[in-house]
Amino acid sequence: MNVISRTLKFTLGLTLGAGVGAVAAMLLAPTSGKANRAQIKSRIDEILQAGHDAQHEREKELQEYWEKEVNVHYDGKEKDEHKK
């Protein structure tokens, strides 16, 4: 059995196991389906918000870095060298 075949079988087994586990957890959970859905939606919303916040923070950091680098390259001697 080659590596790709073994990897695909492992991935399929992992996915199938995760699916069965998720269904079992939903069926055996101590809360109702409506409460579970609300909890899952809330958690997904938190994750998405954290992702958006991280994205905006990184964009701000990159913008500040870019502005700093542009000022460094166009101040002093380097500015005169670019005119030549």
N, C-alpha and C positions, 0 to 999 in steps of 0.2 A: 504494500500500500504506500503510495507516494505521500509527500508532505501536504500537498494541496488537498488531496482527498481526505486525509486525516483532519486537517484544519477545518474543512467544510463540515465534516461530520461532527466535530467538536462544537463548532458554532451553531449548527442546527440543534444539537442536543442542549446546548446552553440556552438558546432562545426558547425552545420547547419547555425546558424546565422552568425558566423564568415565567413563561406564560401560565403554566400549570400552577406554579407557586402564587402568582398574582390572583388567579381565580380562586384558589383555596383560601387565600388571605381575605378576599372579599366575602366569601361565603361564611367563613368562620369568625369574622371580625365582630367584636362586641357592640359595635354601633350600627345604625341603619345604613342602607345604601345611600340615602339622601345625604346623611351626615358625612359619609366617606367621600362622596363626590365633592361636597363643599370643602372638605379638608384638603383633598387632592388639588382642587382648583385654586384654593388659597395658597397652597405650597408652590404650585406652578406660577402663580402670579408673583409671589415673592422672588422666585428664581429669575423670572423674566425681568422684574424691576431691578434686581441686583445686577443682572447682565447689562441692562441699559445704563445704570449708574456707572458701572465699571467702564463701559464704552465711552461715555461722556467724559469721565475722569481721564482716561487714556488720551482721548482726542485733545483735551485741554493741555495735558503734559506734552504731547507732540507739538502742538501749536506753540507753546512757550519755548520748547527746545528749538524749533525751526526759527522763531523770531530771534532768539539769542544767537544762533549760528549765522543768520543773515547779518546781524549787526556786527558780529566779530569779523566776518569776511569783508565787510564794506567799511570798516573803520580804519583809520590810520594808513599805514604803508600799503596794505593790501588794496585799498581803494585806489591809490595812485597807480599801482601795477595794473589794475584792470583797465585804466584809461589808455595805457600804452598800446 
